[in-house]
Amino acid sequence: MILMLAILNFAIKSVGGLQHFWATHTPREPKAVVNVSPDEEGNPFPISSPAHREFLEFRDWIMHNRKLQVASNAGGVDRRKLFGQLTSKGMARLPTDLLEGYMPFIEKVVGSLDNTACGNLVTGEMNLAGLTPYTYQVIASLDKADAKKLFLIEKAAIDAQLDNLPIIPVSTADAGAGVIKIAESLSPDEAKSFLVSVENLRSESAEKTCETVRTIFSHGSSLPEPYRGAIARMLVSGRKPSGLTRRYEDLPPKE
């Protein structure tokens, strides 16, 4: 589960934090007219993408956020770097519906990686700069509603951390039950392999770990509550699901 958390946190920083871009580009004050080239505005997304405008509005919000500026001054950290940290930490403080709404974006990022890239991410050979092009492609492909939703969730996570909202605890029992339900939706061979991999994630190969993470993302979003929310919080917290000691033979057969 630690490896899974590393993938998720890395993707969060790259998807929403845009940390590498902000660390290497000095943003300019937004202009009244935004229909200029990405290079002129320092915008990583093409003008044709809804994410282009959403990024400009998000950047403006960051640059004029007084709470973020106070936190930046107090910690001696540039706010362009600070907000990426705040985003990943604030996710655990979000209400369940917002947290669940963020998971499809991370699923798309992880799903966009080939086995080599995903393996490099798991083993730590891929740094944030290496992951960033994949996340940019995913964000640039979002429609207007999803692009707006992504940046709204980012703002909510930053505010949650700045306001020191309580961390919402993870029900490892519900998360474990959710993992069992995912296994029940797979073929017998796939289910057995999946459960073994979840239980032994640290010792699995990078390719197998990536396969397991993708399965959790792709199937977890269709689970009913409280399992869907518990799976999302498990991914954010890195907590290991409980109740997985049942052997696969004890699971009801797939209908």
N, C-alpha and C positions, 0 to 999 in steps of 0.2 A: 504493500500500500504506500510505502514511502516513495517508491519509484513513480507510482501513479500520481501522487501529490506533486512530485517534482515536474512531471509533464504538465499538469494543470496549472501550477503557479507560473511556469515558464510561458505557457500559452496566454494566461491572463495578462502578464506583463507585456507580452508582444501584441496581443489583440487590442486591449484597451489602453494600456499604459503608453503604447507607442514610444517606449522608453528610449530605444536606440535612436529613433529619428529625432526626438527632442533633445537628446544629449549631444547630437552632432549638428543640429540646425538651430540657429537663433531665430525664433519666430518674430515676425513683424506685426505691428499693430494692424488689425484687419482693415481693409479698405471698404468704402461704401459699395463699390462694385466688385463682385466676386468672379465675374466671367472672364478671368484672365488665366494664363497658363499656370499649371501647378508649380513650375519653377519660380515664377514671379511671386507667388503667394507663399512659397515654402510649404506647399501642400503635397503630401505623398500620394494623393488619389487623383485620378483623371477627372476633368471637369464633367465628363459624361456620367460619372458615378454619383449617386445620391450622397455617398460618403464624403464627397468633396465639400459640399456645403455644411454637412454635419460636423466635419472636422474644423472648419472655420469657426462655427459657433461654439464648439467645444473648446477650441483654443482661446477664444475670447473669454469664455467663462473661467478658464484656468488663469489667464493673465490678470483678470479683475476679481478673483476670488480672495476676499480679505482674510477669511479664516485660513486659507492655504498659505497666504503670504505671512501671516503671524506664525504659523507652524514652521514655515521655511526659515524665517528669521531666528526663531527660538532654537532650531536644530542645526543651524548653519548649513543647510542643504538647499541647493537650487531647487525651486519649486518644479522646474521641468523634470527633475529626477525624482523629487519627493512624491509627486502624484502617482507614479507607477507603484511605489511602495504602498501608498495609502489604498490604492485600488485593490491590490491582492489581499491586504489585511482587512479591508472593509467588507469583503465578500461574505465572510462568516457572520457579519452583523446584519445582513440584509434579510428582509422578510422572505418567506419561502417562495412566493410567486415571482419576485424579482430574481432570486437566485436560480430558480428553474428556467427563467427566461434567458439567462446567460449561457446555460449549458449548450444549446444548439450551436452557438457561435464557436465554442471551444471544440465541440464535436467536428465541426467543419474544418477547423484548423488541423486537428489531429488526423482527420480523414484525408486531408490534402497531401499529407506526407507519404512518400513512398517508403518501402520497408527500410531502405538504407538510411534515409533522412530520419525516420522515426527511431531506428536503432541508435543513430548518433545522438539523438535527443535524449534517449533513455540512458545511454552510457556517459552522457556529459560531454561528448565530443562536439556537439553542436552548441554554439553560444547563441545569445539573444540576437545578435546581428545575423546569424545564419537562419534563424527561424523567422525573422521579420518579413522577408519577401513572401513567404507562404501566407502569413497573416494579412499582409497588405492585399494580396490577391483575393483572399476570402472577403475581406471588408469591402473592397472595391466592387465585388460581385453582388452585394446586398441590394435589395430594392429599397425604396424610400422608407417604408415602414420599419423594416428590419434595421436599417442604418440608424434611424432615429432612436429606435429601441435600444440598440447597443450603447450608444453614447449616453442615453438617459440612465441606463443601469450603471455605467461607469461613474456618472456624477453622483448617483445615489450611494455607491460604495465609498467614494471619497468623502462625502458628507457624513456617512455613518461612522467612518473612522475618525474624522475630525471632531465629531460630536460625541465620540466615545460611547456610542450605543452599545448595549450589552451583546456579547457574542451569544448567538442562539445555539444551545447544545445539540449535539448529534445523538439521535437514537440509533445506537449501533445494532440493536435488536431489529428495528424496522429496516435498517439498511441491509442486514443479513437476510431478512425475509424477502427483501426486494431482489437481492442477488439470487436467492433460491427461485423466485418467480421468473427471473431472466433465464435461469437454467432450464426451468420447466418448458420454456418456449422454444428451446433448441432441440435438435435431434439427440438421441441417446448418446452417441459418441461425442458430439459437440458439447453436450451438457456436462458430461463427466470430465472432459478436458478443461472446460471453462472453470468448473468448481475447483479442480486441482490447481489450476493456474492462479485463481484468486487467493487460495489458501497459501500458496508458495510463491508469491509474486517476486520476492527478492531474489529467489534462486532461478527464476525462469530466464530464458534467453530474451534478448531485446525484442526480437521479432514476435515471440509468444506474448510478452508483456504488452506490446502495442496491440496485438490482436485482441487481448483481453480487455484493454482499455476501450478500444473501439466498440467492442460488444456491449460493454456497460453503458457507454454513451448512446449507442444506437437503439438499444432496447430499454434503457432506463427511462427515457423520455415518454414512453407509452405506458408506463406502469400507473396504476391508480394510486391515490393518496392513501396512507401516508408514505408509501414506499418511494414514490417519485421524489418527494422532497427530501427524504432521508438519504437517498442515493446521491442527490446533489450536494447535500451537506457533508456526506462521507468523502466525496471527491475533493471538496474544498478543505476539509479539516485534515485529511490523511489518516483518519481513524480507521482501524480495521473492523469490518462488519463482524458481528457475533452470530452465533448459531449456525455456523457452517460445518459443524462436526457430523451432521447427518451425511451418510453415504449416499451416493447417487441412486443406489438401488432402492432407497427408501422414498424417493420422489415418485409422485404419481405419474403414470405414463402420459406422454403427450397425446392429446386427442387428435 
